[in-house]
Amino acid sequence: MTESHLTDDDGRVWVLGEVLERGIWSRQREVRDADGRLAILEEPLTETDFEAHEADGEQLAQICAACADEQALLLADPPEEDLPPLLATVTRPEGGGTGIVIPRHAATLWSRLHEGATLQETLGIVHHIAHRLANSGQRPHGNLHPRNVLLDTDDSVLLTGWSTEPLAEGRGPLIRAAMAGPWFPPEVTSSTNVLRPAPGWDTWALAQALHASAFASPSAPQSTPRVSPRGLDKDALEELREAIATRLAESGSNPRFRDRVADKLGALVSRALSPQREPSPPYRFTDYNSFSSRISEIEALINPAILDVGEVLWPAHSATSTIEPTSVPLPKASFRGGEVVELTVTVSCTEGVTDHEDLICGLQLLDRDAPPGEGRVALEEAQFAVQVHPSGRFRYKLGIPGLGPGRYQIRVAFAVKGSGKQPQAVEANLEVQPPPGYVPPPREPTPTPIPFPVGADAMEDDDDELTDDPLTDENEELRPFPTPPPPAESTSPDEAGPLYEYRALEVPPPLTPSEVRPVALRHPDDPPEEELGVDDPMGPDTGTDLPSWRPRGGAAQRGVLSRVADALKRDTYLAVGSAIASSLLLVLMLSMLTRAC
């Protein structure tokens, strides 16, 4: 091994690069092989690395060398899939331990926190680690630090630097020398005794990563992630909640659930970073399962969604029919007119959505027999009830009253409020059969517009002569107007006769000039006109004034009655003439209407 090169145990030469990071018992350096592949050399710390600390440097260096040897054995035959592969080992002289060469990854959780990783991204990494530890038989990592979390471009997460038996002897001094105290519980950093790893150590480190991500910012990268080594008091918890809500708004989360996420995530971080350890709960997490389930629920609440919508389920009509309870049951998707059309649909959502008020349920009903574009049926009186199934699914029971007979298609859609995502829907067909004695409502005929002339008809000369009747077709056969049948004669003496009798009107012959005489307004008992000195009205005017005339009692009254009788006779003639004229006009209009039709 020289300053710029080293040779591994298999004889391959590696070019040394810059030092990247320092851990508790090792230092990471970038190396490159002969083909140009980048890798990471993890070599144990030496005695010189502890000269600035009040500690036994030689003893700590021996512990670091033993940790490197144990780590090489672990990676040579990894029991888990989430461990990085071992590319090569380098045996250091004079018992200095074993150098480990592993692939170079795109980033670590430590570097992503420096760059301002989104809160949703950090939650995904933390959830993966917690789920991984829960499935490893509750085996604690014991040395969980953001530097030991490797991230690749395909979103894979690998863990390195697992705690081994030699690390238990000098964990406290090594943590203090590496200034990694905030990433371990206070009882670990302050202890000089041998302590066995516990799940609460790892949940403490994961909670610190969430706390640092809440205060990180991509526009202003931090030199050191913000952590809370002594837990959270009331003011610090409120500040954390506000920071979480701000980060969620930056990442485009559902605004309806931001406060809910801030409360739940703040409570989880506060519990995981509690200085007290007992009892649990309310302090610390003693296993990975509860921590992982809480993280999963919070992660799903950032942008909740509809997972699945079940099929439309129809009720049993034999038990629910109120119209004809003794009749034969109808098929599942058929109803009788007058019944409430009932159906049931179940829907499942992501974790954390436990109230149906967070969902939107929409109904659409189409008449399958209606013309295209006109089949939408209004649903103003639709009703629904919601139950929560033990599996967590929502069970919607929908009812549509007052639906007339016909064939319909129903569409039920669900969406999460505030998500902005396309709703998920399910469709089904149904029929409503008419009840006994049902009479369909009459349909009003729609007026048909007169078509405009097209083609050769539109190019006719305007000077063409019009026919006598423009509404009559030349080829149309004229049909006479039907006359009403004569009234039937009564065959029974008790049967009432017709109300009217149709008789021909008799028109009297016109009067000759010789028969025209002025109406004499006098009583037969009156004296002759000569005695009154009245000139002949048909003769020449002599200019003689008429003598004064005074009516007498009985004779005057009889003259008035005679004049009234004559007036009634004139009115009768006028009424008969008007009736004849009206009848002729009505016949003429009916004839024209018949020809037009």
Secondary structure as a PSIPRED ss2 file (coil, helix, strand):
# PSIPRED VFORMAT (PSIPRED V4.0)

   1 M C   1.000  0.000  0.000
   2 T C   1.000  0.000  0.000
   3 E C   1.000  0.000  0.000
   4 S C   1.000  0.000  0.000
   5 H E   0.000  0.000  1.000
   6 L E   0.000  0.000  1.000
   7 T E   0.000  0.000  1.000
   8 D C   1.000  0.000  0.000
   9 D C   1.000  0.000  0.000
  10 D C   1.000  0.000  0.000
  11 G C   1.000  0.000  0.000
  12 R C   1.000  0.000  0.000
  13 V E   0.000  0.000  1.000
  14 W E   0.000  0.000  1.000
  15 V E   0.000  0.000  1.000
  16 L E   0.000  0.000  1.000
  17 G E   0.000  0.000  1.000
  18 E E   0.000  0.000  1.000
  19 V E   0.000  0.000  1.000
  20 L E   0.000  0.000  1.000
  21 E E   0.000  0.000  1.000
  22 R E   0.000  0.000  1.000
  23 G C   1.000  0.000  0.000
  24 I C   1.000  0.000  0.000
  25 W C   1.000  0.000  0.000
  26 S E   0.000  0.000  1.000
  27 R E   0.000  0.000  1.000
  28 Q E   0.000  0.000  1.000
  29 R E   0.000  0.000  1.000
  30 E E   0.000  0.000  1.000
  31 V E   0.000  0.000  1.000
  32 R E   0.000  0.000  1.000
  33 D C   1.000  0.000  0.000
  34 A C   1.000  0.000  0.000
  35 D C   1.000  0.000  0.000
  36 G C   1.000  0.000  0.000
  37 R C   1.000  0.000  0.000
  38 L E   0.000  0.000  1.000
  39 A E   0.000  0.000  1.000
  40 I E   0.000  0.000  1.000
  41 L E   0.000  0.000  1.000
  42 E E   0.000  0.000  1.000
  43 E E   0.000  0.000  1.000
  44 P E   0.000  0.000  1.000
  45 L C   1.000  0.000  0.000
  46 T C   1.000  0.000  0.000
  47 E H   0.000  1.000  0.000
  48 T H   0.000  1.000  0.000
  49 D H   0.000  1.000  0.000
  50 F H   0.000  1.000  0.000
  51 E C   1.000  0.000  0.000
  52 A C   1.000  0.000  0.000
  53 H C   1.000  0.000  0.000
  54 E C   1.000  0.000  0.000
  55 A C   1.000  0.000  0.000
  56 D C   1.000  0.000  0.000
  57 G H   0.000  1.000  0.000
  58 E H   0.000  1.000  0.000
  59 Q H   0.000  1.000  0.000
  60 L H   0.000  1.000  0.000
  61 A H   0.000  1.000  0.000
  62 Q H   0.000  1.000  0.000
  63 I H   0.000  1.000  0.000
  64 C H   0.000  1.000  0.000
  65 A H   0.000  1.000  0.000
  66 A H   0.000  1.000  0.000
  67 C H   0.000  1.000  0.000
  68 A H   0.000  1.000  0.000
  69 D H   0.000  1.000  0.000
  70 E H   0.000  1.000  0.000
  71 Q H   0.000  1.000  0.000
  72 A H   0.000  1.000  0.000
  73 L H   0.000  1.000  0.000
  74 L H   0.000  1.000  0.000
  75 L H   0.000  1.000  0.000
  76 A H   0.000  1.000  0.000
  77 D C   1.000  0.000  0.000
  78 P C   1.000  0.000  0.000
  79 P C   1.000  0.000  0.000
  80 E C   1.000  0.000  0.000
  81 E C   1.000  0.000  0.000
  82 D C   1.000  0.000  0.000
  83 L C   1.000  0.000  0.000
  84 P C   1.000  0.000  0.000
  85 P C   1.000  0.000  0.000
  86 L C   1.000  0.000  0.000
  87 L C   1.000  0.000  0.000
  88 A E   0.000  0.000  1.000
  89 T E   0.000  0.000  1.000
  90 V E   0.000  0.000  1.000
  91 T E   0.000  0.000  1.000
  92 R C   1.000  0.000  0.000
  93 P H   0.000  1.000  0.000
  94 E H   0.000  1.000  0.000
  95 G H   0.000  1.000  0.000
  96 G C   1.000  0.000  0.000
  97 G C   1.000  0.000  0.000
  98 T E   0.000  0.000  1.000
  99 G E   0.000  0.000  1.000
 100 I E   0.000  0.000  1.000
 101 V E   0.000  0.000  1.000
 102 I E   0.000  0.000  1.000
 103 P E   0.000  0.000  1.000
 104 R C   1.000  0.000  0.000
 105 H C   1.000  0.000  0.000
 106 A C   1.000  0.000  0.000
 107 A E   0.000  0.000  1.000
 108 T E   0.000  0.000  1.000
 109 L H   0.000  1.000  0.000
 110 W H   0.000  1.000  0.000
 111 S H   0.000  1.000  0.000
 112 R H   0.000  1.000  0.000
 113 L H   0.000  1.000  0.000
 114 H H   0.000  1.000  0.000
 115 E H   0.000  1.000  0.000
 116 G C   1.000  0.000  0.000
 117 A C   1.000  0.000  0.000
 118 T C   1.000  0.000  0.000
 119 L H   0.000  1.000  0.000
 120 Q H   0.000  1.000  0.000
 121 E H   0.000  1.000  0.000
 122 T H   0.000  1.000  0.000
 123 L H   0.000  1.000  0.000
 124 G H   0.000  1.000  0.000
 125 I H   0.000  1.000  0.000
 126 V H   0.000  1.000  0.000
 127 H H   0.000  1.000  0.000
 128 H H   0.000  1.000  0.000
 129 I H   0.000  1.000  0.000
 130 A H   0.000  1.000  0.000
 131 H H   0.000  1.000  0.000
 132 R H   0.000  1.000  0.000
 133 L H   0.000  1.000  0.000
 134 A H   0.000  1.000  0.000
 135 N C   1.000  0.000  0.000
 136 S C   1.000  0.000  0.000
 137 G C   1.000  0.000  0.000
 138 Q C   1.000  0.000  0.000
 139 R C   1.000  0.000  0.000
 140 P C   1.000  0.000  0.000
 141 H C   1.000  0.000  0.000
 142 G C   1.000  0.000  0.000
 143 N C   1.000  0.000  0.000
 144 L C   1.000  0.000  0.000
 145 H C   1.000  0.000  0.000
 146 P H   0.000  1.000  0.000
 147 R H   0.000  1.000  0.000
 148 N H   0.000  1.000  0.000
 149 V E   0.000  0.000  1.000
 150 L E   0.000  0.000  1.000
 151 L E   0.000  0.000  1.000
 152 D C   1.000  0.000  0.000
 153 T C   1.000  0.000  0.000
 154 D C   1.000  0.000  0.000
 155 D C   1.000  0.000  0.000
 156 S C   1.000  0.000  0.000
 157 V E   0.000  0.000  1.000
 158 L E   0.000  0.000  1.000
 159 L E   0.000  0.000  1.000
 160 T C   1.000  0.000  0.000
 161 G C   1.000  0.000  0.000
 162 W C   1.000  0.000  0.000
 163 S C   1.000  0.000  0.000
 164 T C   1.000  0.000  0.000
 165 E H   0.000  1.000  0.000
 166 P H   0.000  1.000  0.000
 167 L H   0.000  1.000  0.000
 168 A H   0.000  1.000  0.000
 169 E C   1.000  0.000  0.000
 170 G C   1.000  0.000  0.000
 171 R H   0.000  1.000  0.000
 172 G H   0.000  1.000  0.000
 173 P H   0.000  1.000  0.000
 174 L H   0.000  1.000  0.000
 175 I H   0.000  1.000  0.000
 176 R H   0.000  1.000  0.000
 177 A H   0.000  1.000  0.000
 178 A C   1.000  0.000  0.000
 179 M C   1.000  0.000  0.000
 180 A C   1.000  0.000  0.000
 181 G H   0.000  1.000  0.000
 182 P H   0.000  1.000  0.000
 183 W H   0.000  1.000  0.000
 184 F C   1.000  0.000  0.000
 185 P C   1.000  0.000  0.000
 186 P H   0.000  1.000  0.000
 187 E H   0.000  1.000  0.000
 188 V H   0.000  1.000  0.000
 189 T H   0.000  1.000  0.000
 190 S C   1.000  0.000  0.000
 191 S C   1.000  0.000  0.000
 192 T C   1.000  0.000  0.000
 193 N C   1.000  0.000  0.000
 194 V C   1.000  0.000  0.000
 195 L C   1.000  0.000  0.000
 196 R C   1.000  0.000  0.000
 197 P C   1.000  0.000  0.000
 198 A C   1.000  0.000  0.000
 199 P H   0.000  1.000  0.000
 200 G H   0.000  1.000  0.000
 201 W H   0.000  1.000  0.000
 202 D H   0.000  1.000  0.000
 203 T H   0.000  1.000  0.000
 204 W H   0.000  1.000  0.000
 205 A H   0.000  1.000  0.000
 206 L H   0.000  1.000  0.000
 207 A H   0.000  1.000  0.000
 208 Q H   0.000  1.000  0.000
 209 A H   0.000  1.000  0.000
 210 L H   0.000  1.000  0.000
 211 H H   0.000  1.000  0.000
 212 A H   0.000  1.000  0.000
 213 S H   0.000  1.000  0.000
 214 A H   0.000  1.000  0.000
 215 F C   1.000  0.000  0.000
 216 A C   1.000  0.000  0.000
 217 S C   1.000  0.000  0.000
 218 P C   1.000  0.000  0.000
 219 S C   1.000  0.000  0.000
 220 A C   1.000  0.000  0.000
 221 P C   1.000  0.000  0.000
 222 Q C   1.000  0.000  0.000
 223 S C   1.000  0.000  0.000
 224 T C   1.000  0.000  0.000
 225 P C   1.000  0.000  0.000
 226 R C   1.000  0.000  0.000
 227 V C   1.000  0.000  0.000
 228 S C   1.000  0.000  0.000
 229 P C   1.000  0.000  0.000
 230 R C   1.000  0.000  0.000
 231 G C   1.000  0.000  0.000
 232 L C   1.000  0.000  0.000
 233 D C   1.000  0.000  0.000
 234 K H   0.000  1.000  0.000
 235 D H   0.000  1.000  0.000
 236 A H   0.000  1.000  0.000
 237 L H   0.000  1.000  0.000
 238 E H   0.000  1.000  0.000
 239 E H   0.000  1.000  0.000
 240 L H   0.000  1.000  0.000
 241 R H   0.000  1.000  0.000
 242 E H   0.000  1.000  0.000
 243 A H   0.000  1.000  0.000
 244 I H   0.000  1.000  0.000
 245 A H   0.000  1.000  0.000
 246 T H   0.000  1.000  0.000
 247 R H   0.000  1.000  0.000
 248 L H   0.000  1.000  0.000
 249 A H   0.000  1.000  0.000
 250 E H   0.000  1.000  0.000
 251 S C   1.000  0.000  0.000
 252 G C   1.000  0.000  0.000
 253 S C   1.000  0.000  0.000
 254 N C   1.000  0.000  0.000
 255 P H   0.000  1.000  0.000
 256 R H   0.000  1.000  0.000
 257 F H   0.000  1.000  0.000
 258 R H   0.000  1.000  0.000
 259 D H   0.000  1.000  0.000
 260 R H   0.000  1.000  0.000
 261 V H   0.000  1.000  0.000
 262 A H   0.000  1.000  0.000
 263 D H   0.000  1.000  0.000
 264 K H   0.000  1.000  0.000
 265 L H   0.000  1.000  0.000
 266 G H   0.000  1.000  0.000
 267 A H   0.000  1.000  0.000
 268 L H   0.000  1.000  0.000
 269 V H   0.000  1.000  0.000
 270 S H   0.000  1.000  0.000
 271 R H   0.000  1.000  0.000
 272 A H   0.000  1.000  0.000
 273 L C   1.000  0.000  0.000
 274 S C   1.000  0.000  0.000
 275 P C   1.000  0.000  0.000
 276 Q C   1.000  0.000  0.000
 277 R C   1.000  0.000  0.000
 278 E C   1.000  0.000  0.000
 279 P C   1.000  0.000  0.000
 280 S C   1.000  0.000  0.000
 281 P C   1.000  0.000  0.000
 282 P C   1.000  0.000  0.000
 283 Y C   1.000  0.000  0.000
 284 R C   1.000  0.000  0.000
 285 F C   1.000  0.000  0.000
 286 T C   1.000  0.000  0.000
 287 D C   1.000  0.000  0.000
 288 Y H   0.000  1.000  0.000
 289 N H   0.000  1.000  0.000
 290 S H   0.000  1.000  0.000
 291 F H   0.000  1.000  0.000
 292 S H   0.000  1.000  0.000
 293 S H   0.000  1.000  0.000
 294 R H   0.000  1.000  0.000
 295 I H   0.000  1.000  0.000
 296 S H   0.000  1.000  0.000
 297 E H   0.000  1.000  0.000
 298 I H   0.000  1.000  0.000
 299 E H   0.000  1.000  0.000
 300 A H   0.000  1.000  0.000
 301 L H   0.000  1.000  0.000
 302 I H   0.000  1.000  0.000
 303 N C   1.000  0.000  0.000
 304 P C   1.000  0.000  0.000
 305 A C   1.000  0.000  0.000
 306 I E   0.000  0.000  1.000
 307 L E   0.000  0.000  1.000
 308 D E   0.000  0.000  1.000
 309 V E   0.000  0.000  1.000
 310 G C   1.000  0.000  0.000
 311 E C   1.000  0.000  0.000
 312 V C   1.000  0.000  0.000
 313 L E   0.000  0.000  1.000
 314 W C   1.000  0.000  0.000
 315 P C   1.000  0.000  0.000
 316 A C   1.000  0.000  0.000
 317 H H   0.000  1.000  0.000
 318 S H   0.000  1.000  0.000
 319 A H   0.000  1.000  0.000
 320 T H   0.000  1.000  0.000
 321 S C   1.000  0.000  0.000
 322 T C   1.000  0.000  0.000
 323 I C   1.000  0.000  0.000
 324 E C   1.000  0.000  0.000
 325 P C   1.000  0.000  0.000
 326 T C   1.000  0.000  0.000
 327 S C   1.000  0.000  0.000
 328 V C   1.000  0.000  0.000
 329 P C   1.000  0.000  0.000
 330 L C   1.000  0.000  0.000
 331 P C   1.000  0.000  0.000
 332 K C   1.000  0.000  0.000
 333 A C   1.000  0.000  0.000
 334 S E   0.000  0.000  1.000
 335 F E   0.000  0.000  1.000
 336 R E   0.000  0.000  1.000
 337 G C   1.000  0.000  0.000
 338 G C   1.000  0.000  0.000
 339 E C   1.000  0.000  0.000
 340 V C   1.000  0.000  0.000
 341 V E   0.000  0.000  1.000
 342 E E   0.000  0.000  1.000
 343 L E   0.000  0.000  1.000
 344 T E   0.000  0.000  1.000
 345 V E   0.000  0.000  1.000
 346 T E   0.000  0.000  1.000
 347 V E   0.000  0.000  1.000
 348 S E   0.000  0.000  1.000
 349 C E   0.000  0.000  1.000
 350 T C   1.000  0.000  0.000
 351 E C   1.000  0.000  0.000
 352 G C   1.000  0.000  0.000
 353 V C   1.000  0.000  0.000
 354 T C   1.000  0.000  0.000
 355 D C   1.000  0.000  0.000
 356 H H   0.000  1.000  0.000
 357 E H   0.000  1.000  0.000
 358 D H   0.000  1.000  0.000
 359 L E   0.000  0.000  1.000
 360 I E   0.000  0.000  1.000
 361 C E   0.000  0.000  1.000
 362 G E   0.000  0.000  1.000
 363 L E   0.000  0.000  1.000
 364 Q E   0.000  0.000  1.000
 365 L E   0.000  0.000  1.000
 366 L E   0.000  0.000  1.000
 367 D E   0.000  0.000  1.000
 368 R C   1.000  0.000  0.000
 369 D C   1.000  0.000  0.000
 370 A C   1.000  0.000  0.000
 371 P C   1.000  0.000  0.000
 372 P C   1.000  0.000  0.000
 373 G C   1.000  0.000  0.000
 374 E C   1.000  0.000  0.000
 375 G C   1.000  0.000  0.000
 376 R E   0.000  0.000  1.000
 377 V E   0.000  0.000  1.000
 378 A C   1.000  0.000  0.000
 379 L C   1.000  0.000  0.000
 380 E C   1.000  0.000  0.000
 381 E C   1.000  0.000  0.000
 382 A C   1.000  0.000  0.000
 383 Q E   0.000  0.000  1.000
 384 F E   0.000  0.000  1.000
 385 A E   0.000  0.000  1.000
 386 V E   0.000  0.000  1.000
 387 Q E   0.000  0.000  1.000
 388 V E   0.000  0.000  1.000
 389 H C   1.000  0.000  0.000
 390 P C   1.000  0.000  0.000
 391 S C   1.000  0.000  0.000
 392 G C   1.000  0.000  0.000
 393 R C   1.000  0.000  0.000
 394 F E   0.000  0.000  1.000
 395 R E   0.000  0.000  1.000
 396 Y E   0.000  0.000  1.000
 397 K E   0.000  0.000  1.000
 398 L E   0.000  0.000  1.000
 399 G E   0.000  0.000  1.000
 400 I E   0.000  0.000  1.000
 401 P C   1.000  0.000  0.000
 402 G C   1.000  0.000  0.000
 403 L C   1.000  0.000  0.000
 404 G C   1.000  0.000  0.000
 405 P C   1.000  0.000  0.000
 406 G E   0.000  0.000  1.000
 407 R E   0.000  0.000  1.000
 408 Y E   0.000  0.000  1.000
 409 Q E   0.000  0.000  1.000
 410 I E   0.000  0.000  1.000
 411 R E   0.000  0.000  1.000
 412 V E   0.000  0.000  1.000
 413 A E   0.000  0.000  1.000
 414 F E   0.000  0.000  1.000
 415 A E   0.000  0.000  1.000
 416 V E   0.000  0.000  1.000
 417 K C   1.000  0.000  0.000
 418 G C   1.000  0.000  0.000
 419 S C   1.000  0.000  0.000
 420 G C   1.000  0.000  0.000
 421 K C   1.000  0.000  0.000
 422 Q C   1.000  0.000  0.000
 423 P C   1.000  0.000  0.000
 424 Q E   0.000  0.000  1.000
 425 A E   0.000  0.000  1.000
 426 V E   0.000  0.000  1.000
 427 E E   0.000  0.000  1.000
 428 A E   0.000  0.000  1.000
 429 N E   0.000  0.000  1.000
 430 L E   0.000  0.000  1.000
 431 E E   0.000  0.000  1.000
 432 V E   0.000  0.000  1.000
 433 Q E   0.000  0.000  1.000
 434 P C   1.000  0.000  0.000
 435 P C   1.000  0.000  0.000
 436 P C   1.000  0.000  0.000
 437 G C   1.000  0.000  0.000
 438 Y C   1.000  0.000  0.000
 439 V C   1.000  0.000  0.000
 440 P C   1.000  0.000  0.000
 441 P C   1.000  0.000  0.000
 442 P C   1.000  0.000  0.000
 443 R C   1.000  0.000  0.000
 444 E C   1.000  0.000  0.000
 445 P C   1.000  0.000  0.000
 446 T C   1.000  0.000  0.000
 447 P C   1.000  0.000  0.000
 448 T C   1.000  0.000  0.000
 449 P C   1.000  0.000  0.000
 450 I C   1.000  0.000  0.000
 451 P C   1.000  0.000  0.000
 452 F C   1.000  0.000  0.000
 453 P C   1.000  0.000  0.000
 454 V C   1.000  0.000  0.000
 455 G C   1.000  0.000  0.000
 456 A C   1.000  0.000  0.000
 457 D H   0.000  1.000  0.000
 458 A H   0.000  1.000  0.000
 459 M H   0.000  1.000  0.000
 460 E C   1.000  0.000  0.000
 461 D C   1.000  0.000  0.000
 462 D C   1.000  0.000  0.000
 463 D C   1.000  0.000  0.000
 464 D C   1.000  0.000  0.000
 465 E C   1.000  0.000  0.000
 466 L C   1.000  0.000  0.000
 467 T C   1.000  0.000  0.000
 468 D C   1.000  0.000  0.000
 469 D C   1.000  0.000  0.000
 470 P C   1.000  0.000  0.000
 471 L C   1.000  0.000  0.000
 472 T C   1.000  0.000  0.000
 473 D C   1.000  0.000  0.000
 474 E C   1.000  0.000  0.000
 475 N C   1.000  0.000  0.000
 476 E C   1.000  0.000  0.000
 477 E C   1.000  0.000  0.000
 478 L C   1.000  0.000  0.000
 479 R C   1.000  0.000  0.000
 480 P C   1.000  0.000  0.000
 481 F C   1.000  0.000  0.000
 482 P C   1.000  0.000  0.000
 483 T C   1.000  0.000  0.000
 484 P C   1.000  0.000  0.000
 485 P C   1.000  0.000  0.000
 486 P C   1.000  0.000  0.000
 487 P C   1.000  0.000  0.000
 488 A C   1.000  0.000  0.000
 489 E C   1.000  0.000  0.000
 490 S C   1.000  0.000  0.000
 491 T C   1.000  0.000  0.000
 492 S C   1.000  0.000  0.000
 493 P C   1.000  0.000  0.000
 494 D C   1.000  0.000  0.000
 495 E C   1.000  0.000  0.000
 496 A C   1.000  0.000  0.000
 497 G C   1.000  0.000  0.000
 498 P C   1.000  0.000  0.000
 499 L C   1.000  0.000  0.000
 500 Y C   1.000  0.000  0.000
 501 E C   1.000  0.000  0.000
 502 Y C   1.000  0.000  0.000
 503 R C   1.000  0.000  0.000
 504 A C   1.000  0.000  0.000
 505 L C   1.000  0.000  0.000
 506 E C   1.000  0.000  0.000
 507 V C   1.000  0.000  0.000
 508 P C   1.000  0.000  0.000
 509 P C   1.000  0.000  0.000
 510 P C   1.000  0.000  0.000
 511 L C   1.000  0.000  0.000
 512 T C   1.000  0.000  0.000
 513 P H   0.000  1.000  0.000
 514 S H   0.000  1.000  0.000
 515 E H   0.000  1.000  0.000
 516 V C   1.000  0.000  0.000
 517 R C   1.000  0.000  0.000
 518 P C   1.000  0.000  0.000
 519 V C   1.000  0.000  0.000
 520 A C   1.000  0.000  0.000
 521 L C   1.000  0.000  0.000
 522 R C   1.000  0.000  0.000
 523 H C   1.000  0.000  0.000
 524 P C   1.000  0.000  0.000
 525 D C   1.000  0.000  0.000
 526 D C   1.000  0.000  0.000
 527 P C   1.000  0.000  0.000
 528 P C   1.000  0.000  0.000
 529 E H   0.000  1.000  0.000
 530 E H   0.000  1.000  0.000
 531 E H   0.000  1.000  0.000
 532 L H   0.000  1.000  0.000
 533 G C   1.000  0.000  0.000
 534 V C   1.000  0.000  0.000
 535 D C   1.000  0.000  0.000
 536 D C   1.000  0.000  0.000
 537 P C   1.000  0.000  0.000
 538 M C   1.000  0.000  0.000
 539 G C   1.000  0.000  0.000
 540 P C   1.000  0.000  0.000
 541 D C   1.000  0.000  0.000
 542 T C   1.000  0.000  0.000
 543 G C   1.000  0.000  0.000
 544 T C   1.000  0.000  0.000
 545 D C   1.000  0.000  0.000
 546 L C   1.000  0.000  0.000
 547 P C   1.000  0.000  0.000
 548 S C   1.000  0.000  0.000
 549 W C   1.000  0.000  0.000
 550 R C   1.000  0.000  0.000
 551 P C   1.000  0.000  0.000
 552 R C   1.000  0.000  0.000
 553 G H   0.000  1.000  0.000
 554 G H   0.000  1.000  0.000
 555 A H   0.000  1.000  0.000
 556 A H   0.000  1.000  0.000
 557 Q H   0.000  1.000  0.000
 558 R H   0.000  1.000  0.000
 559 G H   0.000  1.000  0.000
 560 V H   0.000  1.000  0.000
 561 L H   0.000  1.000  0.000
 562 S H   0.000  1.000  0.000
 563 R H   0.000  1.000  0.000
 564 V H   0.000  1.000  0.000
 565 A H   0.000  1.000  0.000
 566 D H   0.000  1.000  0.000
 567 A H   0.000  1.000  0.000
 568 L H   0.000  1.000  0.000
 569 K H   0.000  1.000  0.000
 570 R H   0.000  1.000  0.000
 571 D H   0.000  1.000  0.000
 572 T H   0.000  1.000  0.000
 573 Y H   0.000  1.000  0.000
 574 L H   0.000  1.000  0.000
 575 A H   0.000  1.000  0.000
 576 V H   0.000  1.000  0.000
 577 G H   0.000  1.000  0.000
 578 S H   0.000  1.000  0.000
 579 A H   0.000  1.000  0.000
 580 I H   0.000  1.000  0.000
 581 A H   0.000  1.000  0.000
 582 S H   0.000  1.000  0.000
 583 S H   0.000  1.000  0.000
 584 L H   0.000  1.000  0.000
 585 L H   0.000  1.000  0.000
 586 L H   0.000  1.000  0.000
 587 V H   0.000  1.000  0.000
 588 L H   0.000  1.000  0.000
 589 M H   0.000  1.000  0.000
 590 L H   0.000  1.000  0.000
 591 S H   0.000  1.000  0.000
 592 M H   0.000  1.000  0.000
 593 L H   0.000  1.000  0.000
 594 T H   0.000  1.000  0.000
 595 R H   0.000  1.000  0.000
 596 A H   0.000  1.000  0.000
 597 C C   1.000  0.000  0.000
